[in-house]
Every structure is written in C-alpha cells, then in structure tokens.
C-alpha cells in the first residue's frame, strides 16, 4: 500500500486511493479485513449511487414521516 492515500478509516472498512498510473488515473480501494476491492472512479460512483438506492429501500420509514 505504498503511496496509497487513506480516504476513510472506519471500525470495519477503510477506503484508500492508489497512486495515479501511467494513464493519470487512480483507483479507489475498499478494504474489508484482508480483502481489497479495486474500483475505477466511474464504477465507484455507480457503487455509491446503488448503495444509496438500496439503503433507502431497506431503511425507509414504514409509515409516513409526518403525521
């Protein structure tokens, strides 16, 4: 993980950014335990959007917010 920039450190997960490659692009790395998943900026953006959609579906209030 030489040259990686830590973006987020949680209790169970971390996010890192790799150094830029010859193409000038870096990758976002999700580290969970000893597992690392690499994402391009485009795929990471879709992951964040999809996570928001799923979170909204799973955790939305069952009744109206205002009554």
N, C-alpha and C positions, 0 to 999 in steps of 0.2 A: 504494500500500500504506500510505497514511496512516492511522494509528491502528490498524494491524494489530499483533497480538502474536505474536512468534515463539515457537512451542512446541517446535520441534526443528530443529536445523541439522545436516545430515549432509554427507557428501562429495558426494553426488549428488542428494539430495532434501531439501526443507525442508517443515515443517508450520507453518501460520500459523492464527490465529483472527482473523476480521474483527470490527469493532465490532458491537455489538448494533443491530439495526434497530428500526423502529417497533414491531414485534411482540415485541421483547425478546429475540429470538434472534440468535445469531451463526452463522457458518459456519466450518467447518474447510477450509482450503485446502492442497492438496498441490501443491507447486511442484517441477517437474522441468524443468531447463533453463529455457526461456522459456515453458513451458506451465503453466497453472494450472487445477486441477480443484477445484470447489467442492462440499462435502458438507454436508448438514444433520447434526445430531447423530445422528439416527436412522440415516441412510444410512452415516455414518462408523462407527457401532457395528457395523453389519452387515458393512462392509468389513473391520474388524478381526477379527471372528469368522471370516469367509470366508478371510481371509489365514492365520489360524491353522490352519484345516482343511486348506487347500492345502499349507501349509508342512509340516504333519505328514505328509501323504501323500507329498510329494516327498522329504523328508529323514529319514524314519523309518529306523531301522536295519534292514538286510535280514535279519539274524539276531537272535536273542534278545539282549537287553541283558545278561542274566546267564546265564552258562553254567558 
